[in-house]
Structure formats: structure tokens, C-alpha cells
């Protein structure tokens, strides 16, 4: 029996929108605090090996490092920098691409290490996580190279941080006489204002997407895509249902393939290859259920589409490279 619209809205849409809204508010407020207290110059020393070669301003480093703790907060900071004029669209796309590895890092501690590796076993689990880390790192490196080749002074405006804090000096210091409480209050207010700006769009898009994916059967789409992929790569026939399960839920996919590894149906290599294929097929689902509402909510439809295209293209490309290398062993 399909769930009612009300239960979907209350049980799935509302909690997710609230979590994203809080993270955006926190990320934007944090960005303003960094500017107000002149902390940018300290963070820059940690992130400059990435932002420097990519021709990105030091402020972007704060968003990149924040992504390791919260992807939503990191994206919220980048949205603030784009809206202020610090970054144009091309520079923002480069920054989003560089963010990839740092977004992956948080999942190591929250999912891969405590959940996935124990399910798959140390050998298979570490091989899979290592490959996913390598893929994320390759995407980040692609962003750095793209910044070095495609960005120049025309794509950034270092003085634009004054729109975040009108009294901030170009070196990141603070020239005003506001108290600490006032600076924190102003930063928090900026976070709330940005959230209220994004929230209506986020709620509408996320509601539409969740209702669509709840009442429309995407399994037939992913199942149809999984079969030829498994045949093309020469994986065991058991890979097809595992890929379909993995596409919808990583944990369930790992639970499904673990006993098949123990029974010898999958080797470590073919098991990891199957899960990587599941990752490619999962973009059918994840794009609709997560990427579209999240990216459209943050950036709007036009620029959000560009972010989704860049992210998806690079992920599929580097997963395919890793898969080919793995199967060639």
C-alpha cells in the first residue's frame, strides 16, 4: 500500500528540508563569522595548496574545509560567495568540483568505517572505500587543474567580501568597532536571511521530487540499465539484482553481496566492480531524489542544473576509469 501524500510530506519532506535549512543557515553564518573576525587568513594557509593553483581566492578555502564537516554548510558558504560577487559561475563550478574529496571525507567517519566495512569485511571494504576515495580525489584534482587552466582575475572579485561584511578590509581583518556579540548577531542574521531566501524554492522542488519518486516506479529503469552493464563487464549474473539494490540503498546492497562473497560467487575484485556499477546506476535515483532538490534549492534551476551536470559527468567518468582499471587486473 502506497503511503499517503500527508505521511510523505511529514515523514520525509519536512525533516529533510529542515535539516538542510539549518545546515545552510549555519554555513552562511560561519562564513560571515570568518570574515568578521579576520579568520580567513589563517584558514588560507591550510587550503592555499588547492585554492592557489586553481586561481581561487582564499575565502573559498573556508568553504572547502567546512565541507569535510558538512557538505550542506560548505555549499551554503559557496552560494554566499557567489551571490556576493566574489565568484562568478565558472569559478563557483571549479570550487564545487574541488569540494568533492572533502565531502567524501565526512562519510568515511559517519558511514564507511562504522557501517560499510564491517558488513563487507576488511579486505573488500577497504578496497571499495579506497577506490571511492581515489575517485573523489581524482575529481578534486580535476577541479584544481580546471581552475589553473580556465580561471583568471576576471572570474573572481576579492573585494566582494565587503558585501558580506561592509567594514571588512581586503586582508580579511576587521576595521569596525562592533562588539563580539554584535558580530555574532550580524553573522547569525545573515545566515537566517539566506535560509529564508532559499527555503521556499527548496521546499517546493523537494516536495515535487519526493512525490514523483514515491509514486513512480524507478526500479524498472535502474533494473533495465543494470542488466546490459553487468553483461558488458562480464560480471556474474548475480550482479544484476545486487546492482539494482545497491542503486537504491548502499547499505542494503552491501548486505546483499556480503554472503555471496563468503560463498565464493564474487571475488573481492568482482564484488567491488559490482558495487561501482551500482554507483553509476544509482545516479538515476540519486539525481531525482537528492541532487535536484538540493542543488536547485541552493542555486536555483539554471545554475543548479550546471552543478548537477558537472558533478554527475565527473563522477561517472572517474568511476568508469576506476572500473576499467579494476577489471583489467
C-alpha positions, 0 to 999 in steps of 0.5 A, a space after each residue: 500500500 502506497 503511503 499517503 501524500 500527508 505521511 510523505 510530506 511529514 515523514 520525509 519532506 519536512 525533516 529533510 528540508 529542515 535539516 538542510 535549512 539549518 545546515 545552510 543557515 549555519 554555513 552562511 553564518 560561519 562564513 560571515 563569522 570568518 570574515 568578521 573576525 579576520 579568520 580567513 587568513 589563517 584558514 588560507 594557509 591550510 587550503 592555499 595548496 588547492 585554492 592557489 593553483 586553481 586561481 581561487 581566492 582564499 575565502 573559498 578555502 573556508 568553504 572547502 574545509 567546512 565541507 569535510 564537516 558538512 557538505 550542506 554548510 560548505 555549499 551554503 558558504 559557496 552560494 554566499 560567495 557567489 551571490 556576493 560577487 566574489 565568484 562568478 559561475 565558472 569559478 563557483 563550478 571549479 570550487 564545487 568540483 574541488 569540494 568533492 574529496 572533502 565531502 567524501 571525507 565526512 562519510 568515511 567517519 559517519 558511514 564507511 568505517 562504522 557501517 560499510 566495512 564491517 558488513 563487507 569485511 576488511 579486505 573488500 571494504 577497504 578496497 571499495 572505500 579506497 577506490 571511492 576515495 581515489 575517485 573523489 580525489 581524482 575529481 578534486 584534482 580535476 577541479 584544481 587543474 580546471 581552475 589553473 587552466 580556465 580561471 583568471 582575475 576576471 572570474 573572481 572579485 576579492 573585494 566582494 567580501 565587503 558585501 558580506 561584511 561592509 567594514 571588512 578590509 581586503 586582508 580579511 581583518 576587521 576595521 569596525 568597532 562592533 562588539 563580539 556579540 554584535 558580530 555574532 548577531 550580524 553573522 547569525 542574521 545573515 545566515 537566517 536571511 539566506 535560509 529564508 531566501 532559499 527555503 521556499 524554492 527548496 521546499 517546493 522542488 523537494 516536495 515535487 521530487 519526493 512525490 514523483 519518486 514515491 509514486 513512480 516506479 524507478 526500479 524498472 529503469 535502474 533494473 533495465 540499465 543494470 542488466 546490459 552493464 553487468 553483461 558488458 563487464 562480464 560480471 556474474 549474473 548475480 550482479 544484476 539484482 545486487 546492482 539494482 539494490 545497491 542503486 537504491 540503498 548502499 547499505 542494503 546492497 552491501 548486505 546483499 553481496 556480503 554472503 555471496 562473497 563468503 560463498 565464493 560467487 564474487 571475488 573481492 575484485 568482482 564484488 567491488 566492480 559490482 558495487 561501482 556499477 551500482 554507483 553509476 546506476 544509482 545516479 538515476 535515483 540519486 539525481 531525482 531524489 537528492 541532487 535536484 532538490 538540493 542543488 536547485 534549492 541552493 542555486 536555483 534551476 539554471 545554475 543548479 542544473 550546471 552543478 548537477 551536470 558537472 558533478 554527475 559527468 565527473 563522477 561517472 567518468 572517474 568511476 568508469 576509469 576506476 572500473 576499467 582499471 579494476 577489471 583489467 587486473 
